[in-house]
Amino acid sequence: MKHLIIGGSKGIGAGLVQLFVANGEECIVICRSQTEQVEGVQYIHLDVTTDELPDIEQLKTITYCPGSINLKPISSLKEDDFLSDFTVNVLGAVRVIKKYHRQLKTNNGSIVLFSTVAVGQGMPYHTSVAASKAGVEGLTRSLAAEFAPNIRVNCIAPTITDTPLASGLLRNEKIRENTAERHPLKRFLEPNEVAGMAAYLHSHLARGITGQVIGIDAGLSRLRG
Ligand SMILES: NC(=O)c1ccc[n+]([C@@H]2O[C@H](COP(=O)([O-])OP(=O)(O)OC[C@H]3O[C@@H](n4cnc5c(N)ncnc54)[C@H](OP(=O)(O)O)[C@@H]3O)[C@@H](O)[C@H]2O)c1
């Protein structure tokens, strides 16, 4: 039985691959660029939004990590920005799930998708990514209903996490301090914390959880700082 991690070469996805491998599990990673590889993991290089997806048998879980952070005022965003965010966040996931869900169905599988804290809490300059990630949350609940009782579908909504995707938002020490400060827990996230939640949601321990959007946000969306 294999775990398919779309975007398992960097950031949160790479953290999840490390956890699976440490547990002796078999992983297949799909990503576009050649990066450092983890021994024993199969890497397939393609763009999930455009390229033909290969046949893969005997899947236990799918984790879809590609995403975007395109923060601009609405006056600077073009319709193409919204389309591009929707393509990578929603349509890429739809392509992957359409291709592989039958492989999961026979194996009591689990799917994990990613939203953002900026769906549950309005934030300036987040219109495009929030609109797409709200789509991911809708996809999560609809698919969870459609695939029950065979496949569980859940979503994680993190706050800012120290990954290549967020490198511009955490580009210097002052910004990192300010970012931590605006969270009630006075910190932002490490990728392995978010990866740990994904691993849990895929695990037998989470066999009663489906259709949920789980926030990991250092208190940002629920507490006053
Ligand atoms: N980091 C944050 O602050 C944050 C906050 C809230 C939500 N999230 C969400 O959490 C998820 C994971 O984020 P992350 O920060 O770990 O992202 P990341 O550092 O950008 O890693 C994304 C992974 O996806 C792959 N990828 C991207 N586009 C792809 C494509 N079209 N086809 C195939 N592979 C593709 C990347 O590899 P290649 O580039 O080689 O293709 C990489 O392995 C995303 O959905 C993101 O929106 C992140």
The ligand as an SDF file (V2000), in Angstrom:
LIG
                    3D

 48 52  0  0  0  0  0  0  0  0999 V2000
    3.4280   27.8550    3.8970 N   0  0  0  0  0  0  0  0  0  0  0  0
    2.4040   28.5640    4.3690 C   0  0  0  0  0  0  0  0  0  0  0  0
    2.5750   29.6130    5.0190 O   0  0  0  0  0  0  0  0  0  0  0  0
    0.9910   28.0890    4.1410 C   0  0  0  0  0  0  0  0  0  0  0  0
   -0.0470   28.7570    4.8200 C   0  0  0  0  0  0  0  0  0  0  0  0
   -1.3570   28.3500    4.5980 C   0  0  0  0  0  0  0  0  0  0  0  0
   -1.6250   27.3230    3.7240 C   0  0  0  0  0  0  0  0  0  0  0  0
   -0.5890   26.6880    3.0760 N   0  0  0  0  0  0  0  0  0  0  0  0
   -0.9140   25.6140    2.1350 C   0  0  0  0  0  0  0  0  0  0  0  0
   -0.2570   24.4210    2.5010 O   0  0  0  0  0  0  0  0  0  0  0  0
    0.0630   23.6760    1.3120 C   0  0  0  0  0  0  0  0  0  0  0  0
    1.5370   23.2920    1.3390 C   0  0  0  0  0  0  0  0  0  0  0  0
    2.2870   24.4960    1.3730 O   0  0  0  0  0  0  0  0  0  0  0  0
    3.8880   24.5690    1.4220 P   0  0  0  0  0  0  0  0  0  0  0  0
    4.1800   25.8630    2.0650 O   0  0  0  0  0  0  0  0  0  0  0  0
    4.4620   23.3180    1.9330 O   0  0  0  0  0  0  0  0  0  0  0  0
    4.1850   24.7070   -0.1590 O   0  0  0  0  0  0  0  0  0  0  0  0
    5.6190   24.6730   -0.9320 P   0  0  0  0  0  0  0  0  0  0  0  0
    6.7260   24.9140   -0.0040 O   0  0  0  0  0  0  0  0  0  0  0  0
    5.4350   25.6040   -2.0990 O   0  0  0  0  0  0  0  0  0  0  0  0
    5.6590   23.1790   -1.4940 O   0  0  0  0  0  0  0  0  0  0  0  0
    4.7340   22.8410   -2.5110 C   0  0  0  0  0  0  0  0  0  0  0  0
    5.0740   21.5130   -3.1180 C   0  0  0  0  0  0  0  0  0  0  0  0
    4.1850   21.2990   -4.2320 O   0  0  0  0  0  0  0  0  0  0  0  0
    4.9300   21.0980   -5.4410 C   0  0  0  0  0  0  0  0  0  0  0  0
    4.1650   21.6960   -6.5290 N   0  0  0  0  0  0  0  0  0  0  0  0
    3.7520   22.9820   -6.6270 C   0  0  0  0  0  0  0  0  0  0  0  0
    3.0570   23.1690   -7.7550 N   0  0  0  0  0  0  0  0  0  0  0  0
    3.0330   21.9640   -8.3970 C   0  0  0  0  0  0  0  0  0  0  0  0
    2.4870   21.5160   -9.6150 C   0  0  0  0  0  0  0  0  0  0  0  0
    1.8010   22.3430  -10.4310 N   0  0  0  0  0  0  0  0  0  0  0  0
    2.6450   20.2130   -9.9910 N   0  0  0  0  0  0  0  0  0  0  0  0
    3.3420   19.3610   -9.1800 C   0  0  0  0  0  0  0  0  0  0  0  0
    3.8740   19.7320   -8.0010 N   0  0  0  0  0  0  0  0  0  0  0  0
    3.7200   21.0270   -7.6110 C   0  0  0  0  0  0  0  0  0  0  0  0
    6.2830   21.7700   -5.1620 C   0  0  0  0  0  0  0  0  0  0  0  0
    7.3330   21.2140   -5.9230 O   0  0  0  0  0  0  0  0  0  0  0  0
    7.7740   21.8620   -7.3610 P   0  0  0  0  0  0  0  0  0  0  0  0
    7.8470   23.3460   -7.1410 O   0  0  0  0  0  0  0  0  0  0  0  0
    9.0620   21.2030   -7.6830 O   0  0  0  0  0  0  0  0  0  0  0  0
    6.6870   21.4710   -8.2960 O   0  0  0  0  0  0  0  0  0  0  0  0
    6.4810   21.4250   -3.6880 C   0  0  0  0  0  0  0  0  0  0  0  0
    6.9500   20.0970   -3.5560 O   0  0  0  0  0  0  0  0  0  0  0  0
   -0.3220   24.5810    0.1370 C   0  0  0  0  0  0  0  0  0  0  0  0
   -1.5690   24.1820   -0.3820 O   0  0  0  0  0  0  0  0  0  0  0  0
   -0.4280   25.9550    0.7360 C   0  0  0  0  0  0  0  0  0  0  0  0
   -1.3310   26.7830    0.0410 O   0  0  0  0  0  0  0  0  0  0  0  0
    0.7090   27.0460    3.2860 C   0  0  0  0  0  0  0  0  0  0  0  0
  1  2  1  0
  2  3  2  0
  2  4  1  0
  4  5  1  0
  4 48  2  0
  5  6  2  0
  6  7  1  0
  7  8  2  0
  8  9  1  0
  8 48  1  0
  9 10  1  0
  9 46  1  0
 10 11  1  0
 11 12  1  0
 11 44  1  0
 12 13  1  0
 13 14  1  0
 14 15  2  0
 14 16  1  0
 14 17  1  0
 17 18  1  0
 18 19  2  0
 18 20  1  0
 18 21  1  0
 21 22  1  0
 22 23  1  0
 23 24  1  0
 23 42  1  0
 24 25  1  0
 25 26  1  0
 25 36  1  0
 26 27  1  0
 26 35  1  0
 27 28  2  0
 28 29  1  0
 29 30  1  0
 29 35  2  0
 30 31  1  0
 30 32  2  0
 32 33  1  0
 33 34  2  0
 34 35  1  0
 36 37  1  0
 36 42  1  0
 37 38  1  0
 38 39  2  0
 38 40  1  0
 38 41  1  0
 42 43  1  0
 44 45  1  0
 44 46  1  0
 46 47  1  0
M  CHG  2   8   1  16  -1
M  END
$$$$
